[in-house]
């Protein structure tokens, strides 16, 4: 992962964990970091998370953002998987 410039939210990031699983006709993924986190209730809505939520919803999925100041952030999504061919 390329780090952003000094003073950015990534400058204190030590670890990112990405999980991906498929079961019961659904694909689930999560991205979790141990960065500085934020309060989703008071955070300014940016294009990145808004676009991600819109794209997940467009294919019938759901998106959840869990973050707290000083505790990192976890973004979890669940999407319907495409039917297997064959």
ZIHUTA-V136076 format. One record per residue. RES is the residue in one small letter. SS is DSSP state (alpha for helix, beta for strand, coil for the rest). OMEGA is omega in degrees with one decimal (999 if undefined). NEAR is the number of other ideal C-beta (glycine too) atoms within 10 Angstrom. Layout:
res:RES ss:SS omega:OMEGA near:NEAR
res:RES ss:SS omega:OMEGA near:NEAR
//
This chain:
res:x ss:coil omega:177.2 near:8
res:x ss:coil omega:179.9 near:4
res:x ss:coil omega:176.9 near:10
res:x ss:coil omega:-177.0 near:11
res:x ss:coil omega:179.0 near:7
res:x ss:coil omega:176.6 near:6
res:x ss:coil omega:179.2 near:8
res:x ss:coil omega:179.6 near:12
res:x ss:alpha omega:179.2 near:13
res:x ss:alpha omega:-175.7 near:15
res:x ss:alpha omega:178.4 near:12
res:x ss:alpha omega:-178.6 near:13
res:x ss:coil omega:179.4 near:17
res:x ss:coil omega:-174.1 near:8
res:x ss:coil omega:174.1 near:10
res:x ss:beta omega:177.5 near:14
res:x ss:beta omega:178.4 near:11
res:x ss:beta omega:178.7 near:9
res:x ss:beta omega:179.0 near:11
res:x ss:beta omega:179.8 near:9
res:x ss:beta omega:174.7 near:10
res:x ss:beta omega:175.1 near:11
res:x ss:beta omega:178.0 near:8
res:x ss:coil omega:177.2 near:6
res:x ss:coil omega:-179.4 near:10
res:x ss:beta omega:172.1 near:14
res:x ss:beta omega:178.8 near:16
res:x ss:beta omega:173.3 near:16
res:x ss:beta omega:175.6 near:16
res:x ss:beta omega:174.7 near:16
res:x ss:beta omega:-176.2 near:14
res:x ss:beta omega:176.9 near:17
res:x ss:beta omega:178.1 near:21
res:x ss:coil omega:179.6 near:14
res:x ss:coil omega:-173.4 near:20
res:x ss:coil omega:178.9 near:18
res:x ss:coil omega:178.9 near:18
res:x ss:coil omega:176.6 near:18
res:x ss:coil omega:-177.8 near:9
res:x ss:coil omega:-178.6 near:14
res:x ss:coil omega:-176.7 near:5
res:x ss:coil omega:-177.8 near:7
res:x ss:coil omega:174.7 near:13
res:x ss:coil omega:-179.3 near:5
res:x ss:coil omega:179.5 near:9
res:x ss:coil omega:-177.5 near:8
res:x ss:alpha omega:-175.7 near:8
res:x ss:alpha omega:-179.3 near:8
res:x ss:alpha omega:176.4 near:15
res:x ss:alpha omega:179.4 near:10
res:x ss:alpha omega:178.5 near:10
res:x ss:alpha omega:178.0 near:14
res:x ss:alpha omega:178.7 near:18
res:x ss:alpha omega:-178.6 near:11
res:x ss:alpha omega:178.0 near:13
res:x ss:alpha omega:179.7 near:18
res:x ss:alpha omega:-178.0 near:13
res:x ss:alpha omega:178.8 near:8
res:x ss:coil omega:174.8 near:10
res:x ss:coil omega:-178.7 near:10
res:x ss:coil omega:178.8 near:17
res:x ss:beta omega:-178.1 near:12
res:x ss:beta omega:177.5 near:16
res:x ss:beta omega:178.6 near:13
res:x ss:beta omega:178.8 near:15
res:x ss:beta omega:-179.2 near:14
res:x ss:beta omega:174.5 near:18
res:x ss:coil omega:178.1 near:12
res:x ss:coil omega:179.1 near:11
res:x ss:coil omega:-175.0 near:8
res:x ss:coil omega:179.1 near:13
res:x ss:coil omega:-175.1 near:21
res:x ss:beta omega:172.8 near:21
res:x ss:beta omega:175.1 near:16
res:x ss:beta omega:-177.3 near:18
res:x ss:beta omega:176.9 near:15
res:x ss:beta omega:175.2 near:19
res:x ss:beta omega:-176.5 near:17
res:x ss:beta omega:171.7 near:18
res:x ss:beta omega:177.7 near:11
res:x ss:coil omega:178.5 near:13
res:x ss:coil omega:177.2 near:9
res:x ss:coil omega:178.5 near:7
res:x ss:coil omega:178.4 near:6
res:x ss:coil omega:173.4 near:4
res:x ss:coil omega:999 near:3
//
